[in-house]
């Protein structure tokens, strides 16, 4: 969607300009917090200090323990609530099926049917870690179907993760971050399952790289809204809904150090795009590690050590397909925050908004330019304001 490296740089610089005042304020507050604990003689924060003091400050500000939330997020219940959500929004029905061909007893199998009972897709869910399984979380298509003469060929996919498994006879109780991951990967699965592209190579997630995270990231938003949270957040023993005080603490903690989170991602995106556009490897620029360290320094809350070599382990751009495309995470966040505003304004469970998102985004795949599809849904180009608003950044100060 960005079309050019210059547009990427312009995009990253715009978010930088609007986020940096909050970033700098957060860093000053963290240093002041250290002094409040250790006195005015407290040393300046170093790279190895930031996470430690940020965690201590978080506990003081929000008094939230993720472990206290786990009992309200049993995996099976999270899945059922998520299926109820997409039934309301898209009119689809998701239900479990028996399938003896699963590769592990923990793997579950599901079908997705449309309002008219057309079988749209089947998929496997493999959520828990085991010794011979890769790390992380992902969605993969297994078979890409679509419209065919006289009917519809169902898609087949899989969603996988490494979330907390069952322990001591209890069901799998996951963290809220893991809930977000489940919703995220299911969003990718829906991009495949609801695709009606006539050509498999244009279906589902086979779209522009900075557009592919929109369907997944928009699903994450529903894990932060009380009406949708109530569909799945219930105590596994008592059935009690997530208490309001815990929910409010969760919401308040969402944007903790949001300026640092934003600037960190912008720094990695900037280092990536500069390596692929401006870096020539001459004597003035030095080797790519040193060049990247100088670039990232501006986006770090503290001085970076001379031996800092994050770029050497930046798997996203060297082994993950994001070369010259790491900016796409923030690009997609702009899209999902902007697009989710339609659900907020039209009603969180609005079938009208859901149907429009399904018809313009999820069904179309790469059959048309991504920018055009987005404009069909929103009626305009993307706007960064909803992301800044959602992130709790100071709009009055930053958006002049």
C-alpha positions in Angstrom: 0.0 0.0 0.0 2.9 2.4 0.8 4.1 2.2 -2.9 7.5 3.7 -2.2 10.3 3.9 0.4 9.9 7.6 0.6 6.2 7.1 1.6 7.3 4.7 4.3 9.8 7.2 5.7 7.2 10.0 5.6 4.8 7.7 7.5 7.3 6.7 10.1 8.4 10.3 10.6 4.8 11.5 11.0 4.2 9.0 13.8 7.5 9.9 15.3 6.7 13.6 15.5 3.4 13.0 17.1 4.6 10.4 19.6 8.0 11.8 20.7 6.7 14.3 23.3 5.0 11.4 25.2 8.1 9.2 24.7 10.3 11.9 26.3 7.8 12.5 29.1 7.7 8.8 30.0 11.4 8.6 30.1 11.7 11.5 32.5 9.0 10.1 34.7 10.8 6.7 34.9 14.1 8.4 35.9 12.2 10.4 38.5 10.7 7.2 39.8 14.1 5.7 40.2 15.2 8.7 42.2 12.1 8.4 44.4 13.3 4.9 45.3 17.0 5.5 45.6 17.5 9.2 46.2 18.7 12.1 44.1 22.1 10.3 43.7 20.4 7.5 41.7 22.4 6.8 38.5 20.9 7.6 35.1 19.0 4.6 33.6 20.9 2.2 31.4 19.6 -0.2 28.9 19.6 -3.1 31.4 17.6 -1.0 34.0 14.6 0.1 31.9 12.5 -3.1 32.1 13.1 -3.5 35.8 12.0 0.0 36.8 9.2 0.1 34.3 7.8 -3.1 35.8 8.1 -1.7 39.4 6.4 1.5 38.3 3.6 -0.4 36.5 2.8 -2.4 39.7 2.7 0.8 41.7 0.4 2.6 39.2 -2.0 -0.2 38.3 -1.7 -2.9 40.9 -2.7 -5.5 38.3 -1.5 -9.1 38.4 -1.9 -11.1 35.1 -2.1 -14.3 37.1 -5.2 -13.0 38.8 -6.9 -12.7 35.4 -6.1 -16.2 34.2 -9.1 -17.9 35.9 -11.4 -15.7 33.7 -9.8 -16.8 30.5 -10.1 -20.6 30.0 -9.1 -21.4 26.4 -12.2 -23.2 25.4 -14.4 -20.5 26.7 -12.4 -17.8 24.9 -12.8 -19.7 21.7 -16.6 -20.1 22.2 -17.0 -16.4 23.0 -14.9 -15.5 19.9 -17.2 -17.7 17.8 -20.3 -16.0 19.3 -18.7 -12.6 18.4 -18.2 -13.4 14.7 -21.6 -15.0 14.5 -23.1 -11.6 15.6 -20.9 -9.6 13.3 -20.6 -11.7 10.2 -23.5 -14.1 10.5 -21.2 -17.2 10.3 -21.4 -20.3 12.5 -18.3 -22.0 13.9 -18.6 -25.4 15.6 -16.2 -28.2 16.6 -16.2 -31.5 14.7 -14.6 -34.9 15.4 -11.6 -35.6 13.3 -9.4 -38.6 13.9 -6.8 -37.3 11.5 -5.3 -34.7 13.9 -1.6 -34.9 14.4 -1.8 -34.6 18.2 -4.6 -35.3 20.7 -4.6 -31.6 21.8 -5.4 -30.4 18.3 -9.1 -29.5 17.7 -11.0 -29.4 14.4 -13.8 -26.9 13.5 -16.0 -26.0 10.6 -17.3 -22.5 9.5 -20.7 -22.3 7.9 -22.4 -19.3 6.3 -25.9 -18.0 7.1 -27.4 -20.3 4.4 -25.5 -23.3 5.8 -22.8 -23.3 3.0 -19.6 -24.8 4.3 -17.0 -22.1 4.0 -14.0 -23.6 5.7 -12.7 -26.1 8.1 -9.7 -25.5 10.3 -7.4 -27.0 12.9 -6.5 -25.2 16.2 -3.2 -26.3 17.8 -2.7 -23.9 20.7 -0.3 -25.5 23.3 3.5 -26.1 23.3 5.2 -29.5 23.1 8.7 -30.6 22.6 8.8 -30.9 18.8 6.8 -27.8 17.9 8.1 -24.5 16.7 7.6 -21.4 18.8 5.4 -18.4 18.3 1.9 -18.2 16.9 0.7 -18.3 13.3 -2.0 -19.1 10.7 -1.4 -21.2 7.6 -3.6 -22.1 4.8 -3.7 -25.8 4.0 -6.0 -25.7 1.0 -7.4 -22.6 -0.7 -10.9 -23.0 -2.1 -13.4 -20.5 -3.3 -16.3 -20.2 -5.7 -16.6 -22.9 -8.3 -19.2 -23.9 -10.9 -22.3 -24.9 -9.1 -21.1 -24.1 -5.6 -18.2 -23.3 -3.3 -15.1 -25.3 -2.5 -14.4 -24.9 1.2 -11.0 -23.6 2.4 -8.9 -25.5 4.9 -6.5 -23.7 7.4 -4.8 -24.0 10.7 -4.1 -21.7 13.6 -1.3 -22.4 16.0 0.3 -21.0 19.1 2.2 -21.8 22.3 -0.2 -20.6 24.9 -0.4 -21.9 28.5 -1.7 -25.5 28.5 -3.8 -27.3 31.1 -2.1 -27.7 34.5 -3.0 -29.8 37.6 -6.3 -30.9 36.3 -7.4 -27.4 35.5 -8.4 -26.3 31.9 -5.9 -24.1 30.0 -6.1 -20.7 31.7 -4.4 -18.1 29.5 -3.3 -14.5 30.0 -5.0 -11.6 28.4 -2.1 -11.2 26.0 -2.6 -14.8 24.9 -6.3 -14.0 24.4 -5.2 -11.2 22.0 -3.0 -13.7 20.2 -6.0 -16.2 19.8 -8.1 -13.4 18.4 -5.3 -12.2 16.1 -4.6 -15.6 14.5 -8.3 -16.3 14.1 -8.6 -12.9 12.3 -6.0 -14.3 9.8 -8.0 -17.5 9.6 -11.2 -15.5 8.8 -9.3 -13.7 6.0 -8.9 -17.2 4.4 -12.2 -18.7 5.4 -14.4 -15.9 4.1 -12.4 -15.3 0.9 -14.4 -15.5 -2.3 -11.5 -14.6 -4.7 -11.8 -16.7 -7.9 -8.1 -17.3 -8.1 -6.3 -19.1 -5.2 -3.1 -17.1 -5.5 -5.2 -13.9 -4.8 -7.3 -15.3 -1.9 -7.1 -14.6 1.8 -3.8 -13.4 3.1 -2.2 -13.2 -0.3 -2.4 -9.4 -0.2 0.0 -6.4 0.1 2.4 -7.0 3.0 1.3 -3.8 4.8 -2.4 -4.8 4.5 -2.2 -8.4 5.6 -2.4 -7.6 9.4 -5.6 -5.6 9.2 -8.0 -8.5 9.5 -6.0 -10.0 12.4 -5.3 -6.8 14.3 -8.9 -5.6 14.1 -9.9 -8.7 16.0 -7.6 -7.8 18.9 -9.7 -4.6 19.5 -12.6 -6.8 20.7 -10.6 -8.1 23.6 -10.6 -4.6 25.1 -14.3 -3.8 24.9 -16.5 -4.7 27.8 -19.5 -6.0 25.8 -17.3 -8.4 23.8 -15.1 -9.3 26.8 -18.3 -10.4 28.5 -18.8 -13.1 25.8 -15.7 -15.0 27.0 -14.3 -13.7 30.3 -15.9 -15.8 33.0 -14.4 -17.6 35.9 -13.7 -21.2 35.0 -15.1 -22.5 38.4 -17.9 -20.0 39.3 -19.0 -18.6 36.0 -18.6 -15.1 37.4 -17.9 -12.4 34.8 -14.6 -10.5 35.0 -15.1 -8.1 37.8 -15.3 -4.4 36.8 -12.4 -3.4 38.9 -10.1 -5.9 37.3 -11.4 -4.9 33.8 -10.7 -1.2 34.6 -7.2 -2.0 35.8 -6.6 -4.0 32.6 -7.8 -1.1 30.5 -5.7 1.5 32.4 -2.6 -0.6 32.0 -3.1 -0.9 28.2 -1.3 2.3 27.3 1.4 2.2 29.9 4.5 3.6 28.3 2.7 3.7 25.0 5.1 6.4 23.8 8.1 4.1 24.3 6.2 1.2 22.6 5.4 3.3 19.6 8.9 4.8 19.3 10.6 1.4 19.7 8.6 0.0 16.7 9.3 3.2 14.7 13.0 2.8 15.4 13.1 -0.8 14.2 11.0 0.1 11.1 13.3 3.0 10.3 16.5 1.0 10.7 14.9 -1.6 8.4 13.9 0.8 5.6 17.2 2.7 5.8 19.2 -0.5 5.4 17.2 -1.3 2.3 17.2 2.2 0.8 20.0 4.5 2.1 22.7 2.1 3.3 25.6 1.7 0.8 28.2 0.1 3.1 30.9 2.7 2.4 33.6 3.7 4.8 31.5 6.7 6.1 28.5 4.5 7.0 30.5 1.6 8.4 29.2 -1.9 8.8 25.5 -2.6 9.0 25.5 -3.3 12.7 27.1 0.0 13.5 25.0 1.9 11.0 21.8 0.4 12.5 22.9 1.1 16.1 23.4 4.8 15.2 19.9 4.8 13.6 18.2 3.1 16.6 19.9 5.2 19.2 17.5 8.1 18.4 14.6 5.8 19.3 16.1 4.4 22.5 15.2 5.8 25.9 18.8 5.3 27.1 22.3 5.3 25.6 23.0 2.0 23.7 26.1 0.1 24.6 28.8 -0.1 22.0 28.3 -3.8 21.6 24.6 -3.4 20.9 23.9 -5.6 17.9 20.1 -6.1 17.8 20.2 -6.0 14.0 22.2 -9.3 14.0 19.2 -11.1 15.5 16.5 -9.2 13.7 14.8 -12.3 12.4 11.8 -10.5 11.0 13.8 -8.9 8.3 16.4 -11.6 7.7 14.3 -14.7 8.0 10.7 -13.7 8.5 9.8 -12.0 5.2 9.6 -8.4 6.6 12.7 -7.1 4.8 12.0 -3.4 3.9 8.5 -4.1 5.4 8.8 -4.0 9.1 7.0 -0.7 9.1 3.9 -2.7 8.1 3.1 -3.5 11.7 2.5 0.2 12.5 0.9 0.8 9.1 -1.6 -2.0 9.8 -2.2 -0.6 13.3 -3.2 2.7 11.8 -5.6 0.7 9.5 -7.1 -1.4 12.3 -7.6 1.4 14.8 -9.1 3.5 12.0 -11.4 0.7 10.7 -12.4 -0.3 14.2 -13.8 3.2 14.8 -16.6 2.1 12.4 -17.6 -0.7 14.9 -17.4 1.7 17.8 -19.6 4.2 16.0 -22.0 1.8 14.3 -22.4 -0.5 17.3 -19.8 -3.0 18.5 -21.8 -6.0 17.2 -23.2 -4.2 14.2 -24.1 -6.7 11.4 -24.2 -3.8 8.9 -20.6 -2.8 9.7 -19.5 -6.4 9.9 -21.1 -7.2 6.6 -19.4 -4.2 5.0 -16.0 -5.3 6.4 -16.6 -8.8 5.2 -17.6 -7.8 1.7 -14.9 -5.1 1.1 -11.9 -6.6 2.9 -12.2 -10.2 4.0 -13.9 -11.6 0.8 -11.8 -9.8 -1.8 -8.3 -10.9 -1.0 -5.9 -9.4 -3.5 -8.4 -9.0 -6.4 -8.1 -5.2 -6.2 -5.7 -2.7 -4.9 -5.6 -2.7 -1.1 -6.0 1.1 -0.9 -9.1 0.9 -3.0 -10.6 -1.8 -0.8 -9.9 0.2 2.3 -11.5 3.3 0.8 -14.6 1.2 -0.1 -14.9 0.2 3.5 -14.1 3.6 5.1 -15.2 6.0 2.4 -11.8 7.7 2.7 -8.0 7.2 3.1 -6.6 6.0 6.4 -6.3 8.5 9.3 -3.6 8.1 12.0 -5.7 9.9 14.7 -7.6 6.8 15.9 -4.4 5.0 16.6 -2.9 7.9 18.5 -6.2 8.2 20.5 -6.3 4.5 21.2 -2.7 4.6 22.4 -3.4 7.4 24.8 -0.9 9.8 23.2 -1.4 13.5 23.8 -3.4 14.6 20.8 -3.8 18.2 21.9 -0.1 18.6 22.1 1.0 16.3 19.3 -1.5 17.0 16.6 -1.1 20.7 16.0 
